[in-house]
Amino acid sequence: MSAKKESQQVTFESIGVHADVCTALNEHNMSHPLEFQRKILLHTVNDFADVIAESTAHSGRHSLIAIFAVHCVRSSDPKSNVVIVANNTSTVAKITKTIQTLLGSTRVCAMACLDEPPKMSTTTPPTAGAVFVATLPSLSKWPAESFVNTVTFIAEDCCIHDTKPLQTIVEMVIERSPQANLFFLSSRPPSEVSMSIRYLLRRKNRRYYFQANTSAKFSYLMCHDAADREALCMQVAQLKGLKSVLILTHNKEVRDLKANVLRDLGVKTFCIQRNTPQPDHDRSLGDFLRSPYAILVAMDAYPGVDVMDLDAIIQYYPPQKSMPEEEWAEYVSYLQTTCDPRRTTTVVTLVAPDDFSLVQYFMKRVGAEGPVINIGPTHPLLPAAVFHPELILQEKTRIENSGRGASSSKTRSPVAASAVPLPRSQRADGGKGSSSGSAAAVPSAQQSSGGKATAAPPADANNGKGKVTQGSAPSSAATPASNASKNGGGNNGGKNGGGNQQQQQQQQQQQGNNASKDSGNNGNNNGGQQKAAEEGREGGEGGNKEGGREGGGRRRRR
């Protein structure tokens, strides 16, 4: 079904608009909302979240304001008031007339208040509720008590007003009616609305609507221990182009991680925990937002910073499944609806081998499945793994289907090739593997068997050099001889035995020395585990033919 047909089937009643409002709209043959109206009202009529929505001049915003204002009055219990700040006196009259004409049957009083604040005791019964429409200069003259029963504060266009007067009015509304929701339309994208206004919206229940679709980018990096996790976090936090970074970790680890970031990176760092007092919280958040280069370390699922104000979010651990459903819903909404389509924000999740069930659940909740990239902190492809994980997956598949597949007598199917990560030994992680080769990619939930984001078995050893990758068995053919064997081959007797094979064979035939044969066989079976002096002497007396040819101490190939 096309989006247009689906939109035509949506009605004001089906998205949850109050029944009295729907009845009044049906009388004017307005049962179906416009696409712009549908997108904003779909959730807001039920959860009354704080909203900033980008709207054009001819998008039906006056009717949207009228419908939502009356819906809020009729849904409040006890009945409360809605205050609308219009752009000018002309739009004050238009909005008031729209409510009176379109929704008059709801019996909600709409008043234009240009000269003085409404007198509630004489204008309307205290239990009926009303909609007051005024300009910003008019509202500035209202006493604080006029906002006591406000359930919703609406701005026709929050971008055209001076920031300071509008901020003062909104703060007054919040102080007198803490439960009031803010509903702001904007002629410009929400990211261009002043931070002083945006950060007055509730941190746990807010949404931004752009004309274009918004979405953060998600990438997943694999770590294998605590040191690996911290090293990856530090390297990602200092990637080129990342100026404002939010790191989310367990609440009890916030302060320690902040200290480590400050020690290792030397960047201005702030921290916020669950028990941080509100004044300290606001001060830390404000200092972070004003800093051109800064890192904020906060507890898991912290929604205090708009995603549009960040270059990256690093989830030190995947969010826990055990989070309350309300907190999960708030966090997912935060990631999906506070982004800016013109500024790409990357959400990086660090995944340990035992975190795959958690990251799979997170992928499902946010609708962002992808490969878990197995890459070292100092690997040259780390930036690509963070910002373009799909390219890393393509490169890994290309390598496995070309050079690695040609060197093996067994050919993998395309499905199998895409499901096997490159070895951990190819990670350039400062001691855990060489820098050669490419980053490994663990398949996403869509690619792995059974739909689970589990780690596939690693590939063969690195370049036949005998390095054993995680979960793989060592190759006897690629394993070097022991030190004892090397020492044995370096003795004088070993050199003579390895350098003159014919003389050894003659000595064996003439002397028939059973002890030499037993000793040589023993050296062969044990793979050079005898003492260096004994092996050299046995090499001089003439070990077996294989031992003499290999230098007196190398293992037999199995």
CORLIN-V333161 format. One record per backbone hydrogen bond with DSSP energy under -0.5 kcal/mol. CO is the residue of the C=O (numbers start at 0). NH is the residue of the N-H. Records with the same first field share a line. If there is no record, write none. Layout:
# CORLIN-V333161
CO: NH  NH
This chain:
# CORLIN-V333161
1: 5
2: 6
3: 7
4: 8
5: 9
6: 9
10: 14
11: 16
12: 15
17: 21
18: 22
19: 23
20: 24
21: 25
22: 26
24: 27  29
25: 28
30: 11
33: 37
34: 38
35: 39
36: 40
37: 41
39: 43
40: 44
42: 45  46
43: 47
49: 206
50: 183
51: 208
52: 185
55: 58
59: 63
60: 64
61: 65
62: 66
63: 67
64: 68
65: 69
66: 70
67: 71
68: 72
69: 73
70: 74
71: 75
80: 150  151
81: 131
82: 153
83: 85  133
84: 155
85: 135
87: 91
88: 92
89: 93
90: 94
91: 95
92: 96
93: 97
94: 98
95: 99
96: 100
97: 101  102
98: 102
102: 105  107
103: 106
106: 108
108: 130
110: 112  132
111: 113
117: 119
118: 121  122
119: 123
124: 127  128
128: 108
129: 81
130: 110
131: 83
132: 112
133: 85
134: 138
135: 139
137: 140
138: 141
142: 145
143: 146
144: 147
146: 149
148: 80
150: 180
151: 82
152: 182
153: 84
154: 184
156: 159
161: 165
162: 166
163: 167
164: 168
165: 169
166: 170
167: 171
168: 172
169: 173
170: 174
171: 175
172: 176
176: 179
180: 152
181: 50
182: 154
183: 52
184: 157
185: 54
188: 191
189: 192
193: 196  197
194: 198
196: 199
197: 200
204: 49
206: 51
207: 209
208: 53
216: 346
218: 348
219: 372
220: 350
224: 228
225: 229
226: 230
227: 231
228: 232
229: 233
230: 234
231: 235
232: 236
233: 237
235: 238
238: 241
240: 242
242: 244  293
243: 310  311
244: 246  295
245: 247  313
246: 297
247: 315  316
248: 299
249: 252
250: 253
252: 256
253: 257
254: 258
255: 259
256: 260
257: 261
258: 262
259: 263
260: 264  265
261: 265
267: 294
269: 296
271: 298
272: 275
276: 280
277: 281
278: 282
279: 283
280: 284
281: 285
282: 286
283: 287
284: 288
285: 289
286: 290
287: 290
293: 244
294: 269
295: 246  297
296: 271
297: 248
298: 301
305: 308
306: 309
310: 345
311: 245
312: 314  347
313: 247  315
314: 349
319: 322
323: 327
324: 328
325: 329
326: 330
327: 331
328: 332
329: 333
330: 334
331: 335
332: 336
333: 337
336: 207
337: 307
339: 342
342: 339
344: 216
345: 312  347
346: 218  348
347: 314
348: 220
349: 351
350: 222
351: 354
352: 355
354: 358
355: 359
356: 360
357: 361
358: 362
359: 363
360: 364
361: 365
362: 366  367
370: 219  372
371: 441
372: 221  374
373: 439
375: 378
378: 381
380: 384
381: 385
382: 386
383: 387
387: 390  391
388: 392
389: 393
390: 394
391: 395
392: 396
393: 397
394: 398
395: 399
396: 400
397: 401
398: 401  403
401: 405
402: 406
404: 407
412: 416
413: 417
414: 418
415: 418  419
416: 419
418: 420
420: 458
422: 425
423: 426
424: 433
426: 428
427: 377
432: 430
439: 373
441: 371
443: 447
447: 450
448: 451
451: 453
460: 462  463
461: 464
466: 461  468
468: 471
469: 457
473: 475
474: 477  478
475: 478
481: 485
482: 486
483: 487
484: 488
485: 489
486: 489  490
487: 490
490: 494
491: 495
492: 496
493: 497
494: 498
495: 499
499: 503
500: 504
501: 505
502: 506
503: 507
504: 508
505: 509
506: 510  511
507: 511
511: 513
512: 516
513: 517
514: 518
515: 519
516: 520
517: 521
518: 522
519: 523
520: 524
521: 525
522: 526  527
523: 526
530: 534
531: 535
532: 536
533: 537
534: 538
535: 539
536: 540
537: 541
543: 547
544: 548
545: 549
546: 550  551
547: 550
